[in-house]
Amino acid sequence: QQQVKQSPQSLIVQKGGISIINCAYENTAFDYFPWYQQFPGKGPALLIAIRPDVSEKKEGRFTISFNKSAKQFSLHIMDSQPGDSATYFCAAKGSGGSNYKLTFGKGTLLTVNP
Amino acid sequence: NAGVTQTPKFRILKIGQSMTLQCTQDMNHNYMYWYRQDPGMGLKLIYYSVGAGITDKGEVPNGYNVSRSTTEDFPLRLELAAPSQTSVYFCASSSQGPIYEQYFGPGTRLTVT
């Protein structure tokens, strides 16, 4: 049972373009939605995160858009750079004070061509 | 702070052998996790711990065991290794909040042949 569905599986973008990665979830009890970035040979690292009480969060060139009614959220990378080439994972955390587990999407391999 | 450290970085096991993957964090985090990452499959939670002496199963616990005797250490034990356990293993840790972030180690690449 895949609770967080991520698309596309891979994405190729030209330098300066916009990269968009989408995720959809099923569990309405999720209360925290992070995106992780992973470079080859490294562990994932938190990139940006959002809670469901806001519809958008921006940090530099990275923006999360959140649609609670559609149970979807997306990552937008503006002015994409070759250094952004990595695998991106969306995730969701269950609510409740004792639930700190993340459910991850399958990942998107982003390649930004120079 | 070193963050989350994992040893070894690479290991080749023969079918039926056993080994322990080590994980240590120096951030005084209560929560620790073990994931496996297979190509195109994302990160699957194997086991997690909410504090010393407390562990629980994740999504794919079969073939693995864990223990948590200290806040810092969370070793993962593979008994009777099988080819299906060929994967990259990541350990992570997080605090109780209010800012929730999982910090990942560099990973252990395990091959079972």
Backbone of each chain as ProteinMPNN parsed JSONL, in Angstrom:
{"seq_chain_A": "QQQVKQSPQSLIVQKGGISIINCAYENTAFDYFPWYQQFPGKGPALLIAIRPDVSEKKEGRFTISFNKSAKQFSLHIMDSQPGDSATYFCAAKGSGGSNYKLTFGKGTLLTVNP", "coords_chain_A": {"N_chain_A": [[0.856, -1.192, 0.0], [0.842, 1.977, -1.107], [1.231, 4.996, 0.303], [2.009, 7.539, -0.325], [2.238, 8.959, -3.351], [4.449, 9.639, -5.931], [5.451, 11.684, -8.651], [7.095, 12.979, -11.612], [8.931, 9.895, -12.309], [11.432, 10.385, -13.293], [13.145, 13.33, -14.452], [14.088, 15.709, -16.801], [15.593, 18.785, -17.208], [16.334, 21.956, -18.648], [19.038, 24.172, -17.913], [18.13, 26.963, -15.996], [15.467, 26.584, -16.324], [12.162, 25.585, -15.082], [11.616, 23.224, -12.598], [9.295, 20.737, -11.773], [7.836, 18.714, -9.401], [5.56, 16.291, -8.368], [3.354, 15.205, -5.736], [1.026, 12.964, -4.222], [-1.227, 12.172, -1.623], [-2.896, 9.842, 0.597], [-3.757, 9.561, 3.206], [-5.57, 11.406, 5.38], [-4.768, 12.149, 7.855], [-2.151, 12.917, 7.888], [0.256, 15.387, 8.841], [2.44, 16.904, 8.22], [4.685, 17.778, 5.717], [7.467, 17.083, 4.192], [10.195, 17.735, 1.894], [12.901, 15.935, 0.67], [16.309, 16.015, -0.365], [18.635, 14.241, -2.252], [21.935, 13.573, -2.979], [24.118, 11.708, -5.188], [25.53, 8.891, -3.58], [25.223, 9.899, -1.05], [23.416, 10.529, 2.04], [19.869, 11.291, 2.317], [18.766, 14.707, 2.679], [17.013, 17.215, 4.459], [15.139, 19.482, 2.572], [13.018, 21.38, 2.267], [9.932, 22.102, 3.935], [6.397, 21.754, 4.704], [3.401, 22.589, 6.475], [-0.057, 21.6, 6.735], [-1.68, 23.823, 7.109], [-1.026, 25.978, 5.591], [-0.811, 27.207, 2.211], [1.332, 27.559, 0.579], [4.88, 27.576, 0.541], [7.949, 29.216, 0.478], [11.401, 29.047, -0.141], [14.069, 30.599, -1.056], [14.963, 29.5, -4.231], [13.26, 27.403, -4.152], [9.992, 26.131, -3.842], [7.144, 24.998, -2.126], [3.974, 23.935, -3.046], [0.762, 23.5, -1.766], [-2.17, 21.621, -1.735], [-4.796, 21.081, 0.047], [-7.44, 20.089, -0.186], [-7.363, 18.566, -2.488], [-5.51, 16.776, -1.726], [-2.784, 16.919, -2.453], [0.604, 17.842, -3.126], [3.356, 19.831, -4.224], [6.676, 20.302, -5.492], [8.452, 23.061, -6.583], [11.127, 24.095, -8.491], [12.726, 26.895, -9.186], [14.521, 28.585, -11.838], [16.353, 26.449, -12.431], [19.411, 24.754, -11.717], [22.506, 23.135, -12.734], [23.692, 22.086, -10.426], [21.5, 21.38, -8.947], [20.839, 18.894, -9.7], [19.82, 15.828, -8.682], [18.298, 13.331, -6.542], [14.962, 13.603, -5.562], [12.796, 13.383, -2.845], [9.478, 13.229, -1.78], [7.617, 13.357, 1.273], [5.568, 12.307, 4.067], [4.218, 12.887, 7.285], [2.634, 11.238, 9.982], [-0.02, 12.405, 12.133], [-0.325, 13.409, 15.586], [1.099, 13.308, 18.809], [3.001, 11.335, 19.275], [3.814, 10.218, 16.939], [6.31, 9.945, 14.849], [7.094, 8.975, 12.41], [8.049, 8.889, 9.0], [6.513, 8.658, 5.808], [7.663, 7.864, 2.706], [7.724, 9.033, -0.724], [8.486, 7.442, -3.909], [10.558, 8.716, -5.145], [12.203, 11.125, -7.328], [14.323, 11.428, -9.993], [16.179, 14.079, -10.803], [17.592, 15.749, -13.493], [19.546, 18.386, -14.483], [20.386, 19.989, -17.288], [23.277, 21.657, -18.57]], "CA_chain_A": [[0.0, 0.0, 0.0], [1.672, 3.161, -1.209], [0.424, 6.089, 0.835], [2.452, 8.77, -0.952], [2.57, 8.682, -4.74], [5.295, 10.715, -6.447], [5.683, 11.674, -10.095], [7.467, 11.813, -12.409], [10.033, 9.085, -11.793], [12.638, 11.101, -13.686], [12.842, 14.621, -15.048], [15.238, 16.393, -17.378], [15.279, 20.2, -17.361], [17.459, 22.777, -19.058], [19.462, 25.204, -16.964], [17.289, 28.144, -16.005], [14.064, 26.192, -16.415], [11.43, 25.277, -13.847], [11.411, 21.794, -12.333], [8.095, 20.526, -10.966], [7.654, 17.34, -8.948], [4.257, 16.216, -7.717], [3.064, 14.099, -4.818], [-0.35, 12.847, -3.767], [-1.299, 11.312, -0.452], [-4.232, 9.296, 0.841], [-4.103, 9.622, 4.617], [-5.87, 12.784, 5.772], [-4.183, 12.412, 9.173], [-0.799, 13.451, 7.739], [0.265, 16.781, 9.277], [3.736, 17.537, 7.94], [5.043, 17.299, 4.383], [8.804, 17.551, 3.832], [10.903, 17.272, 0.707], [14.301, 15.63, 0.913], [17.191, 16.027, -1.53], [19.711, 13.269, -2.077], [22.966, 13.522, -4.007], [24.671, 10.343, -5.312], [26.463, 8.451, -2.553], [24.967, 10.607, 0.213], [22.106, 10.343, 2.626], [18.929, 12.385, 2.053], [18.811, 15.858, 3.58], [15.8, 18.018, 4.374], [15.238, 20.646, 1.695], [11.961, 22.32, 2.612], [8.782, 21.371, 4.454], [5.196, 22.568, 4.867], [2.298, 22.035, 7.248], [-1.264, 21.729, 5.916], [-2.447, 25.037, 7.363], [-0.619, 26.987, 4.616], [-0.919, 26.681, 0.844], [2.592, 27.706, -0.147], [6.057, 27.976, 1.31], [9.047, 29.486, -0.435], [12.728, 29.254, 0.421], [14.972, 30.814, -2.189], [14.413, 29.047, -5.513], [12.431, 26.229, -3.897], [8.65, 26.435, -3.352], [6.155, 23.93, -1.999], [2.567, 24.3, -3.176], [-0.007, 22.485, -1.055], [-3.605, 21.654, -1.988], [-5.337, 20.162, 1.043], [-8.67, 19.443, -0.651], [-6.975, 17.577, -3.495], [-4.504, 15.905, -1.101], [-1.62, 16.946, -3.325], [1.582, 18.891, -2.902], [4.356, 19.791, -5.274], [7.923, 21.058, -5.331], [8.847, 23.828, -7.749], [12.495, 24.627, -8.431], [12.85, 27.963, -10.181], [15.886, 28.83, -12.323], [17.071, 25.214, -12.101], [20.848, 24.775, -11.964], [23.101, 21.79, -12.765], [23.93, 21.658, -9.049], [20.251, 20.858, -8.384], [20.699, 17.51, -10.164], [19.778, 14.979, -7.481], [17.021, 12.633, -6.372], [14.096, 14.31, -4.633], [11.761, 12.555, -2.227], [8.478, 13.84, -0.919], [7.294, 12.509, 2.414], [4.466, 12.781, 4.902], [4.284, 12.405, 8.667], [1.346, 11.105, 10.632], [-0.285, 13.359, 13.202], [-0.277, 12.829, 16.921], [2.363, 13.664, 19.44], [3.974, 10.247, 19.356], [4.043, 9.629, 15.625], [7.391, 10.637, 14.144], [7.514, 8.22, 11.248], [7.798, 9.472, 7.695], [6.238, 7.799, 4.664], [8.321, 8.503, 1.569], [7.451, 8.68, -2.101], [9.53, 6.622, -4.506], [11.672, 9.543, -5.587], [12.309, 11.651, -8.688], [15.692, 11.751, -10.377], [16.207, 15.319, -11.578], [18.831, 16.083, -14.195], [19.513, 19.723, -15.058], [21.443, 20.082, -18.298], [23.864, 23.0, -18.643]], "C_chain_A": [[0.895, 1.247, 0.0], [0.852, 4.363, -0.79], [0.809, 7.434, 0.252], [2.937, 8.424, -2.358], [3.279, 9.886, -5.35], [5.479, 10.555, -7.947], [6.333, 12.984, -10.532], [8.602, 11.028, -11.75], [11.375, 9.741, -12.126], [12.238, 12.343, -14.473], [14.129, 15.232, -15.57], [14.825, 17.824, -17.702], [16.53, 20.929, -17.843], [17.774, 23.799, -17.976], [18.605, 26.449, -17.125], [15.801, 27.836, -16.06], [13.44, 25.923, -15.051], [11.243, 23.764, -13.742], [10.194, 21.66, -11.426], [7.941, 19.04, -10.675], [6.384, 17.292, -8.108], [4.132, 15.017, -6.792], [1.597, 14.142, -4.424], [-0.377, 11.88, -2.592], [-2.743, 10.894, -0.221], [-4.702, 9.535, 2.28], [-4.341, 11.065, 5.048], [-5.315, 13.131, 7.145], [-2.743, 12.905, 9.084], [-0.803, 14.936, 8.104], [1.569, 17.511, 8.989], [4.255, 16.921, 6.657], [6.411, 17.871, 3.997], [9.247, 17.042, 2.457], [12.364, 17.072, 1.095], [15.059, 15.582, -0.415], [18.34, 15.066, -1.263], [20.66, 13.307, -3.274], [23.57, 12.111, -4.041], [25.692, 10.042, -4.222], [26.273, 9.105, -1.205], [23.618, 10.221, 0.772], [21.19, 11.506, 2.269], [19.083, 13.497, 3.091], [17.561, 16.694, 3.366], [16.047, 19.262, 3.533], [14.268, 21.737, 2.121], [10.764, 21.516, 3.081], [7.612, 22.325, 4.65], [4.213, 21.844, 5.774], [1.004, 22.355, 6.52], [-2.089, 22.98, 6.172], [-2.02, 26.197, 6.458], [-0.638, 26.367, 3.226], [0.391, 26.773, 0.067], [3.698, 28.105, 0.819], [7.218, 28.106, 0.346], [10.336, 29.686, 0.339], [13.71, 29.371, -0.746], [14.314, 30.392, -3.501], [13.436, 27.887, -5.365], [11.094, 26.641, -3.275], [7.844, 25.153, -3.249], [4.783, 24.557, -2.182], [1.744, 23.164, -2.601], [-1.495, 22.682, -1.314], [-4.266, 20.618, -1.089], [-6.561, 19.411, 0.525], [-8.378, 18.351, -1.673], [-5.997, 16.552, -2.944], [-3.287, 15.764, -2.007], [-0.671, 18.052, -2.89], [2.705, 18.73, -3.914], [5.564, 20.657, -4.903], [8.234, 21.748, -6.651], [10.263, 24.343, -7.523], [12.625, 25.632, -9.569], [14.314, 28.109, -10.597], [16.774, 27.618, -12.003], [18.53, 25.273, -12.56], [21.403, 23.343, -12.027], [23.377, 21.231, -11.363], [22.683, 21.155, -8.345], [20.027, 19.407, -8.792], [20.869, 16.572, -8.972], [18.477, 14.181, -7.532], [16.225, 13.352, -5.292], [12.995, 13.373, -4.142], [10.761, 13.448, -1.516], [8.179, 12.854, 0.212], [6.124, 13.112, 3.173], [4.576, 12.134, 6.272], [2.889, 12.334, 9.25], [1.19, 12.079, 11.78], [-0.27, 12.662, 14.551], [1.085, 13.044, 17.528], [3.397, 12.571, 19.457], [4.312, 9.647, 18.005], [5.09, 10.44, 14.874], [7.914, 9.838, 12.967], [7.16, 8.977, 9.981], [7.472, 8.37, 6.693], [6.758, 8.521, 3.43], [7.693, 8.095, 0.246], [8.635, 7.935, -2.678], [10.691, 7.421, -5.072], [11.593, 9.97, -7.04], [13.765, 12.001, -8.947], [15.669, 12.96, -11.304], [17.588, 15.509, -12.199], [18.652, 17.457, -14.818], [20.693, 19.84, -16.011], [21.964, 21.511, -18.425], [23.564, 23.705, -19.951]], "O_chain_A": [[1.602, 1.528, 0.968], [-0.12, 4.714, -1.458], [0.026, 8.381, 0.321], [3.913, 7.694, -2.533], [2.778, 11.009, -5.295], [5.642, 9.445, -8.453], [6.137, 14.008, -9.878], [9.162, 11.465, -10.744], [12.327, 9.665, -11.349], [11.164, 12.41, -15.07], [15.14, 15.269, -14.868], [13.827, 18.05, -18.387], [17.649, 20.56, -17.485], [16.898, 24.23, -17.227], [18.38, 26.928, -18.237], [14.97, 28.724, -15.866], [14.096, 26.021, -14.014], [10.774, 23.114, -14.676], [10.07, 22.375, -10.432], [7.918, 18.214, -11.588], [6.161, 18.143, -7.248], [4.718, 13.961, -7.029], [1.001, 15.212, -4.306], [0.358, 10.893, -2.568], [-3.679, 11.489, -0.754], [-5.897, 9.69, 2.534], [-3.404, 11.862, 5.076], [-5.382, 14.288, 7.562], [-2.163, 13.276, 10.104], [-1.724, 15.667, 7.741], [1.774, 18.625, 9.471], [4.272, 15.699, 6.509], [6.503, 19.006, 3.53], [8.73, 16.049, 1.944], [12.976, 17.915, 1.751], [14.523, 15.167, -1.443], [18.939, 15.076, -0.188], [20.253, 13.103, -4.418], [23.537, 11.4, -3.037], [26.601, 10.834, -3.971], [27.079, 8.894, -0.299], [22.779, 9.657, 0.071], [21.671, 12.593, 1.951], [19.479, 13.251, 4.23], [17.102, 16.865, 2.236], [17.015, 19.995, 3.739], [14.662, 22.888, 2.311], [10.591, 20.368, 2.671], [7.794, 23.538, 4.751], [4.201, 20.614, 5.826], [0.97, 23.311, 5.745], [-3.108, 23.183, 5.511], [-2.59, 27.285, 6.544], [-0.498, 25.153, 3.077], [0.543, 26.14, -0.978], [3.487, 28.857, 1.771], [7.451, 27.236, -0.493], [10.37, 30.398, 1.342], [14.121, 28.373, -1.338], [13.233, 30.872, -3.839], [12.85, 27.439, -6.351], [11.06, 27.4, -2.307], [7.854, 24.323, -4.159], [4.461, 25.572, -1.564], [1.991, 21.997, -2.906], [-2.02, 23.781, -1.134], [-4.297, 19.43, -1.412], [-6.7, 18.214, 0.776], [-9.067, 17.331, -1.716], [-5.684, 15.568, -3.615], [-2.821, 14.66, -2.291], [-1.096, 19.073, -2.35], [2.97, 17.63, -4.398], [5.47, 21.599, -4.117], [8.275, 21.111, -7.703], [10.559, 24.95, -6.494], [12.633, 25.272, -10.746], [15.225, 27.805, -9.828], [17.824, 27.76, -11.375], [18.838, 25.775, -13.641], [20.824, 22.435, -11.43], [23.299, 20.021, -11.154], [22.775, 20.57, -7.266], [19.117, 18.757, -8.279], [21.925, 16.532, -8.339], [17.667, 14.339, -8.446], [16.758, 13.671, -4.229], [12.355, 12.671, -4.925], [11.144, 14.323, -0.739], [8.462, 11.661, 0.101], [5.74, 14.262, 2.957], [4.976, 10.976, 6.396], [2.066, 13.228, 9.052], [2.186, 12.533, 12.343], [-0.208, 11.434, 14.618], [2.104, 12.969, 16.842], [4.581, 12.856, 19.639], [5.036, 8.653, 17.94], [4.787, 11.5, 14.327], [9.066, 10.008, 12.567], [6.115, 9.621, 9.894], [8.069, 7.294, 6.718], [6.352, 9.646, 3.14], [7.196, 6.979, 0.095], [9.671, 7.805, -2.026], [11.713, 6.843, -5.441], [11.003, 9.286, -7.876], [14.366, 12.779, -8.206], [15.203, 12.879, -12.44], [18.61, 15.439, -11.516], [17.72, 17.675, -15.591], [21.851, 19.795, -15.596], [21.186, 22.465, -18.393], [23.994, 24.841, -20.153]]}, "seq_chain_B": "NAGVTQTPKFRILKIGQSMTLQCTQDMNHNYMYWYRQDPGMGLKLIYYSVGAGITDKGEVPNGYNVSRSTTEDFPLRLELAAPSQTSVYFCASSSQGPIYEQYFGPGTRLTVT", "coords_chain_B": {"N_chain_B": [[29.687, 18.885, 15.772], [29.359, 15.5, 14.73], [27.073, 14.453, 13.718], [25.066, 11.997, 12.274], [26.557, 8.927, 12.151], [27.658, 6.099, 10.28], [28.757, 2.762, 10.09], [29.857, -0.29, 8.481], [30.962, 1.439, 5.434], [30.749, 0.027, 3.083], [29.93, -3.387, 2.31], [30.318, -6.804, 1.637], [28.499, -9.711, 1.763], [28.196, -13.232, 2.238], [25.588, -15.492, 1.37], [23.599, -16.415, 4.09], [25.366, -15.576, 6.019], [25.91, -13.406, 8.889], [25.609, -10.051, 10.128], [26.303, -6.861, 11.69], [25.112, -3.642, 11.343], [26.352, -0.55, 12.158], [25.246, 2.368, 13.896], [25.474, 5.668, 14.98], [24.607, 8.582, 16.76], [25.216, 12.0, 17.623], [23.627, 14.017, 18.558], [21.89, 13.947, 20.605], [19.352, 12.95, 20.114], [16.112, 11.584, 20.555], [14.673, 9.955, 18.849], [15.256, 7.382, 16.518], [16.012, 5.746, 13.405], [15.901, 3.106, 10.972], [16.355, 2.674, 7.557], [15.894, 1.138, 4.363], [17.067, 1.458, 1.029], [16.134, 0.928, -2.155], [16.675, 0.814, -5.704], [14.534, 3.037, -7.378], [12.508, 2.624, -5.571], [12.226, 4.185, -3.361], [12.434, 5.064, 0.127], [12.302, 2.699, 2.584], [10.977, 1.985, 5.742], [12.565, 0.154, 8.232], [13.001, -0.496, 11.029], [12.302, 1.372, 14.025], [13.037, 3.624, 16.767], [11.988, 5.098, 19.777], [13.336, 5.864, 21.944], [15.904, 5.013, 24.367], [15.923, 1.563, 24.913], [13.452, 1.146, 23.751], [11.913, -0.078, 20.972], [10.469, -0.513, 17.684], [8.658, -2.147, 15.027], [8.973, -1.327, 11.555], [7.956, -0.84, 8.219], [9.161, -2.929, 6.741], [10.332, -5.209, 8.376], [11.189, -7.899, 8.413], [13.739, -10.311, 8.743], [15.548, -8.754, 10.0], [16.953, -7.307, 13.006], [16.915, -5.148, 15.871], [18.416, -3.128, 18.46], [18.424, -0.926, 21.269], [20.293, 0.324, 23.413], [21.471, 2.604, 24.373], [21.088, 6.215, 24.148], [22.584, 7.159, 22.03], [23.297, 5.087, 20.223], [22.217, 2.781, 17.693], [22.112, -0.08, 16.575], [21.763, -2.248, 13.706], [20.872, -5.503, 13.056], [21.567, -8.128, 10.876], [20.47, -11.268, 10.306], [21.303, -14.415, 8.969], [21.844, -13.718, 6.138], [20.295, -12.801, 3.043], [19.963, -12.709, -0.587], [17.933, -10.86, -1.171], [18.288, -8.9, 0.657], [20.201, -7.252, -0.275], [21.063, -3.971, -0.618], [20.95, -0.393, -0.005], [21.549, 0.918, 3.111], [20.205, 3.185, 5.396], [20.638, 5.075, 8.295], [18.869, 7.173, 10.534], [18.101, 10.078, 12.53], [16.041, 11.956, 14.808], [14.764, 14.81, 16.596], [12.391, 15.416, 19.308], [10.887, 17.56, 18.645], [9.994, 21.151, 18.594], [10.569, 21.545, 15.923], [10.611, 19.444, 13.339], [12.799, 17.246, 11.937], [14.445, 14.803, 10.098], [17.654, 13.542, 10.369], [20.014, 12.164, 8.289], [22.381, 9.461, 8.034], [25.428, 8.628, 6.178], [25.047, 6.23, 4.883], [25.141, 2.644, 4.261], [26.35, 0.438, 1.948], [25.265, -2.634, 1.057], [25.941, -5.824, -0.173], [24.701, -8.98, -0.914], [25.743, -12.123, -1.727]], "CA_chain_B": [[28.93, 17.644, 15.812], [29.519, 14.62, 13.583], [25.756, 14.124, 13.209], [24.791, 10.571, 12.263], [27.626, 8.178, 11.508], [27.359, 4.697, 10.011], [29.843, 1.885, 9.653], [30.84, 0.151, 7.496], [30.421, 2.104, 4.253], [30.471, -1.029, 2.114], [30.152, -4.735, 2.83], [29.827, -7.921, 0.832], [28.216, -10.858, 2.614], [27.742, -14.453, 1.576], [24.274, -15.947, 1.818], [23.619, -17.133, 5.352], [26.189, -14.905, 7.019], [25.259, -12.383, 9.7], [26.429, -8.875, 10.391], [25.661, -5.738, 12.372], [25.371, -2.296, 10.833], [26.429, 0.35, 13.304], [24.748, 3.733, 13.732], [25.665, 6.494, 16.165], [24.314, 10.014, 16.583], [25.733, 12.801, 18.747], [22.743, 15.173, 18.682], [21.003, 13.666, 21.737], [18.005, 12.738, 19.606], [15.425, 10.421, 21.1], [14.136, 9.103, 17.799], [16.203, 6.861, 15.536], [15.334, 4.977, 12.37], [16.652, 2.403, 9.942], [15.686, 2.557, 6.274], [16.609, 0.57, 3.232], [16.754, 2.155, -0.208], [16.333, 0.143, -3.363], [16.47, 1.679, -6.873], [13.164, 3.287, -7.81], [11.52, 2.198, -4.558], [12.177, 5.114, -2.252], [13.001, 4.661, 1.414], [11.383, 1.852, 3.346], [11.334, 1.955, 7.157], [12.773, -1.206, 8.726], [12.726, -0.409, 12.463], [12.547, 2.672, 14.602], [13.129, 3.646, 18.222], [11.599, 6.396, 20.332], [14.191, 6.13, 23.087], [16.671, 3.856, 24.805], [15.134, 0.447, 25.398], [12.148, 1.063, 23.083], [12.009, -0.214, 19.516], [9.241, -1.003, 17.063], [8.802, -2.521, 13.627], [8.504, -0.452, 10.506], [7.233, -1.433, 7.102], [9.822, -4.123, 6.206], [11.239, -5.666, 9.438], [11.565, -9.31, 8.358], [15.142, -10.587, 8.471], [16.364, -7.775, 10.713], [16.704, -7.061, 14.42], [17.564, -3.946, 16.391], [18.45, -2.908, 19.899], [18.738, 0.48, 21.588], [20.687, 0.333, 24.823], [21.841, 3.972, 24.716], [20.49, 7.222, 23.273], [23.431, 7.429, 20.888], [23.556, 3.974, 19.312], [21.053, 2.035, 17.227], [22.628, -1.047, 15.602], [20.837, -3.093, 12.947], [21.442, -6.835, 12.914], [21.062, -8.994, 9.828], [20.713, -12.679, 10.58], [21.097, -15.282, 7.814], [21.687, -12.799, 5.014], [19.711, -13.3, 1.796], [20.162, -11.757, -1.691], [16.907, -9.821, -1.118], [18.738, -7.855, 1.575], [21.113, -6.368, -0.988], [20.416, -2.668, -0.595], [21.67, 0.648, 0.716], [20.882, 1.102, 4.399], [20.407, 4.492, 6.009], [20.205, 5.341, 9.657], [18.485, 8.569, 10.701], [17.66, 10.428, 13.868], [15.308, 13.218, 14.895], [14.39, 15.233, 17.938], [10.952, 15.318, 19.56], [10.179, 18.719, 18.145], [8.882, 21.362, 17.682], [10.995, 21.481, 14.525], [10.809, 18.031, 13.062], [13.676, 16.964, 10.799], [15.247, 13.588, 10.226], [19.024, 13.674, 9.897], [20.439, 10.865, 7.776], [23.778, 9.124, 7.912], [25.903, 8.517, 4.801], [24.6, 4.98, 4.283], [25.964, 1.442, 4.115], [25.967, -0.337, 0.757], [25.428, -4.054, 1.37], [25.688, -6.785, -1.237], [24.659, -10.369, -0.451], [25.916, -12.99, -2.904]], "C_chain_B": [[29.161, 16.813, 14.563], [28.172, 14.289, 12.969], [25.481, 12.637, 13.359], [25.912, 9.862, 11.503], [27.224, 6.716, 11.379], [28.629, 3.965, 9.612], [29.307, 0.489, 9.451], [30.18, 0.933, 6.365], [29.993, 1.082, 3.201], [30.693, -2.385, 2.777], [29.582, -5.734, 1.842], [29.672, -9.118, 1.76], [27.885, -12.061, 1.745], [26.381, -14.829, 2.149], [24.426, -16.743, 3.107], [24.492, -16.509, 6.43], [25.37, -13.863, 7.784], [26.192, -11.192, 9.854], [25.594, -7.824, 11.122], [26.086, -4.448, 11.716], [25.307, -1.344, 12.027], [25.902, 1.74, 12.946], [24.898, 4.474, 15.055], [25.311, 7.936, 15.83], [24.741, 10.768, 17.835], [24.894, 14.049, 18.966], [21.749, 15.012, 19.829], [19.535, 13.518, 21.298], [17.393, 11.484, 20.223], [15.03, 9.424, 20.009], [15.233, 8.685, 16.83], [15.496, 5.867, 14.626], [16.349, 4.228, 11.51], [15.767, 2.28, 8.712], [16.552, 1.717, 5.336], [16.136, 1.28, 1.973], [17.127, 1.267, -1.373], [16.006, 1.009, -4.566], [15.003, 1.799, -7.261], [12.092, 2.969, -6.78], [11.449, 3.143, -3.371], [12.839, 4.555, -1.009], [11.943, 3.881, 2.185], [11.873, 1.752, 4.793], [11.423, 0.511, 7.637], [12.37, -1.303, 10.204], [12.917, 1.037, 12.899], [12.538, 2.566, 16.118], [12.775, 5.044, 18.719], [12.407, 6.732, 21.584], [14.921, 4.867, 23.48], [15.745, 2.791, 25.381], [13.802, 0.245, 24.706], [12.352, 1.011, 21.58], [10.686, -0.735, 18.967], [9.49, -1.257, 15.589], [8.285, -1.426, 12.709], [7.77, -1.24, 9.448], [7.806, -2.772, 6.632], [10.799, -4.71, 7.216], [11.781, -7.09, 9.295], [13.019, -9.493, 7.96], [16.094, -9.669, 9.201], [15.999, -7.754, 12.195], [17.448, -5.81, 14.846], [17.596, -3.996, 17.909], [18.781, -1.444, 20.125], [19.037, 0.548, 23.084], [21.108, 1.725, 25.288], [21.123, 4.935, 23.79], [21.266, 7.345, 21.968], [23.447, 6.332, 19.822], [22.296, 3.199, 18.955], [21.521, 1.034, 16.167], [21.532, -1.875, 14.958], [21.528, -4.422, 12.675], [20.758, -7.581, 11.785], [21.436, -10.432, 10.17], [20.434, -13.467, 9.304], [20.826, -14.454, 6.558], [21.173, -13.506, 3.764], [19.94, -12.269, 0.694], [19.153, -10.617, -1.683], [17.281, -8.678, -0.166], [19.848, -6.988, 0.971], [20.437, -5.016, -1.156], [21.396, -1.64, -0.029], [20.871, 0.948, 1.985], [21.246, 2.466, 4.981], [19.855, 4.494, 7.423], [19.859, 6.827, 9.738], [18.093, 8.808, 12.149], [16.886, 11.741, 13.812], [15.012, 13.535, 16.345], [12.878, 15.098, 18.101], [10.191, 16.533, 19.062], [10.586, 19.974, 18.873], [9.28, 21.358, 16.211], [11.348, 20.033, 14.217], [11.654, 17.864, 11.817], [14.421, 15.679, 11.078], [16.619, 13.846, 9.599], [19.522, 12.283, 9.517], [21.951, 10.706, 7.832], [24.154, 8.934, 6.455], [25.543, 7.194, 4.131], [25.631, 3.874, 4.307], [25.445, 0.68, 2.901], [26.298, -1.784, 1.011], [25.062, -4.899, 0.161], [25.734, -8.192, -0.649], [24.709, -11.281, -1.674], [26.033, -14.461, -2.503]], "O_chain_B": [[29.161, 17.348, 13.454], [28.116, 13.881, 11.809], [25.643, 12.078, 14.444], [26.175, 10.173, 10.342], [26.544, 6.163, 12.244], [29.466, 4.496, 8.883], [28.389, 0.086, 10.165], [28.957, 1.072, 6.345], [28.987, 1.268, 2.516], [31.522, -2.525, 3.676], [28.504, -5.534, 1.284], [30.612, -9.492, 2.462], [27.355, -11.915, 0.644], [26.076, -14.508, 3.297], [25.273, -17.631, 3.206], [24.385, -16.856, 7.607], [24.272, -13.493, 7.367], [27.41, -11.317, 9.725], [24.366, -7.889, 11.165], [27.278, -4.186, 11.55], [24.343, -1.338, 12.793], [26.094, 2.22, 11.829], [24.503, 3.978, 16.11], [25.662, 8.448, 14.767], [24.646, 10.259, 18.952], [25.39, 15.039, 19.503], [20.863, 15.849, 20.004], [18.613, 13.909, 22.014], [18.061, 10.464, 20.39], [15.05, 8.212, 20.22], [16.032, 9.505, 16.379], [14.517, 5.231, 15.015], [17.491, 4.657, 11.344], [14.615, 1.854, 8.785], [17.767, 1.609, 5.503], [14.97, 1.656, 1.854], [18.289, 0.901, -1.552], [15.134, 1.872, -4.468], [14.315, 0.796, -7.45], [10.901, 3.037, -7.08], [10.665, 2.906, -2.452], [13.701, 3.679, -1.089], [10.831, 4.361, 2.402], [13.046, 1.467, 5.037], [10.481, -0.264, 7.474], [11.504, -2.097, 10.571], [13.599, 1.82, 12.237], [12.098, 1.566, 16.685], [13.21, 6.045, 18.15], [12.185, 7.768, 22.211], [14.607, 3.779, 22.996], [14.894, 3.078, 26.223], [13.083, -0.706, 25.015], [12.897, 1.941, 20.985], [9.886, -1.323, 19.694], [10.39, -0.679, 14.979], [7.33, -0.711, 13.014], [7.051, -2.193, 9.749], [7.065, -3.646, 6.182], [12.0, -4.717, 6.949], [12.734, -7.454, 9.983], [13.485, -8.917, 6.977], [17.31, -9.781, 9.049], [14.893, -8.128, 12.586], [18.474, -5.452, 14.267], [16.903, -4.789, 18.546], [19.362, -0.796, 19.254], [18.152, 0.796, 23.903], [21.101, 1.995, 26.489], [20.602, 4.523, 22.754], [20.679, 7.605, 20.918], [23.597, 6.629, 18.637], [21.421, 2.986, 19.795], [21.343, 1.281, 14.974], [20.508, -2.167, 15.575], [22.631, -4.461, 12.131], [19.531, -7.662, 11.732], [22.617, -10.753, 10.304], [19.437, -13.215, 8.629], [19.731, -14.486, 5.996], [21.552, -14.638, 3.464], [20.095, -11.083, 0.985], [19.468, -9.517, -2.136], [16.658, -7.616, -0.189], [20.37, -6.093, 1.636], [19.369, -4.919, -1.76], [22.512, -1.973, 0.369], [19.668, 1.2, 1.929], [22.415, 2.848, 5.05], [18.767, 3.988, 7.699], [20.495, 7.648, 9.076], [17.793, 7.875, 12.893], [17.055, 12.536, 12.887], [15.008, 12.655, 17.206], [12.172, 14.718, 17.167], [8.96, 16.528, 19.06], [11.472, 19.896, 19.725], [8.426, 21.186, 15.342], [12.288, 19.479, 14.787], [11.254, 18.305, 10.739], [14.964, 15.487, 12.166], [16.727, 14.303, 8.461], [19.462, 11.348, 10.314], [22.701, 11.672, 7.697], [23.3, 9.062, 5.577], [25.72, 7.055, 2.921], [26.835, 4.125, 4.366], [24.269, 0.323, 2.827], [27.465, -2.142, 1.165], [24.01, -4.713, -0.45], [26.692, -8.553, 0.035], [23.838, -11.224, -2.542], [26.183, -15.326, -3.366]]}, "name": "protein", "num_of_chains": 2, "seq": "QQQVKQSPQSLIVQKGGISIINCAYENTAFDYFPWYQQFPGKGPALLIAIRPDVSEKKEGRFTISFNKSAKQFSLHIMDSQPGDSATYFCAAKGSGGSNYKLTFGKGTLLTVNPNAGVTQTPKFRILKIGQSMTLQCTQDMNHNYMYWYRQDPGMGLKLIYYSVGAGITDKGEVPNGYNVSRSTTEDFPLRLELAAPSQTSVYFCASSSQGPIYEQYFGPGTRLTVT"}
